[in-house]
Amino acid sequence: MSASRDWFYLARADLLAATVLFEQNEDLYVAVGFHLQQCMEKVIKGFLKKLKVRFSKTHDMNYLLTLLEKENQELANSLEWARELTDYAVMARYPEAILEVDLSHDRLAGLMEKTKAGHELILKAVRG
């Protein structure tokens, strides 16, 4: 597989994991948020890799979207909402910060729909 395809494969795996966990039990919602963030992080990294854009190892969606803006402003604008996913990658992993992240059913359901749409939007952009 190419490097960008590897990122897309991992992004899809995270999206599937989030979907399955969301349907199982609300005690797993912290993992759902994490996997949604990971999906968007990885699909954006795959897109950037396809364009041969270098990026550092990070979970910061602001950074990744800033890089994306330089390559495809329209796509970046459509994914502006993804900036709020950074907290799900970082804060949701630490007990003292978990209360600062919205893990409600409605919030995660909304992020799930946005992530599915964002994932598909990026793959569509890759296909041209």
ChimeraX attribute file (.defattr): number of C-alpha atoms within 10 A of each C-alpha:
attribute: neighborCount
match mode: 1-to-1
recipient: residues
	/A:1	7
	/A:2	10
	/A:3	12
	/A:4	20
	/A:5	15
	/A:6	14
	/A:7	23
	/A:8	23
	/A:9	17
	/A:10	16
	/A:11	25
	/A:12	22
	/A:13	15
	/A:14	21
	/A:15	23
	/A:16	17
	/A:17	17
	/A:18	25
	/A:19	17
	/A:20	13
	/A:21	19
	/A:22	21
	/A:23	11
	/A:24	10
	/A:25	9
	/A:26	14
	/A:27	11
	/A:28	15
	/A:29	21
	/A:30	23
	/A:31	20
	/A:32	28
	/A:33	28
	/A:34	22
	/A:35	26
	/A:36	29
	/A:37	30
	/A:38	25
	/A:39	28
	/A:40	30
	/A:41	24
	/A:42	23
	/A:43	26
	/A:44	27
	/A:45	26
	/A:46	26
	/A:47	21
	/A:48	21
	/A:49	17
	/A:50	15
	/A:51	13
	/A:52	10
	/A:53	14
	/A:54	10
	/A:55	12
	/A:56	9
	/A:57	7
	/A:58	10
	/A:59	19
	/A:60	18
	/A:61	23
	/A:62	15
	/A:63	14
	/A:64	22
	/A:65	23
	/A:66	13
	/A:67	19
	/A:68	22
	/A:69	16
	/A:70	10
	/A:71	15
	/A:72	13
	/A:73	14
	/A:74	10
	/A:75	16
	/A:76	20
	/A:77	13
	/A:78	13
	/A:79	22
	/A:80	15
	/A:81	14
	/A:82	22
	/A:83	16
	/A:84	13
	/A:85	24
	/A:86	21
	/A:87	21
	/A:88	24
	/A:89	21
	/A:90	16
	/A:91	17
	/A:92	22
	/A:93	14
	/A:94	10
	/A:95	8
	/A:96	9
	/A:97	12
	/A:98	16
	/A:99	11
	/A:100	11
	/A:101	15
	/A:102	16
	/A:103	21
	/A:104	11
	/A:105	12
	/A:106	10
	/A:107	11
	/A:108	19
	/A:109	16
	/A:110	10
	/A:111	20
	/A:112	21
	/A:113	12
	/A:114	17
	/A:115	21
	/A:116	17
	/A:117	14
	/A:118	22
	/A:119	22
	/A:120	14
	/A:121	16
	/A:122	21
	/A:123	16
	/A:124	10
	/A:125	11
	/A:126	14
	/A:127	7
	/A:128	6
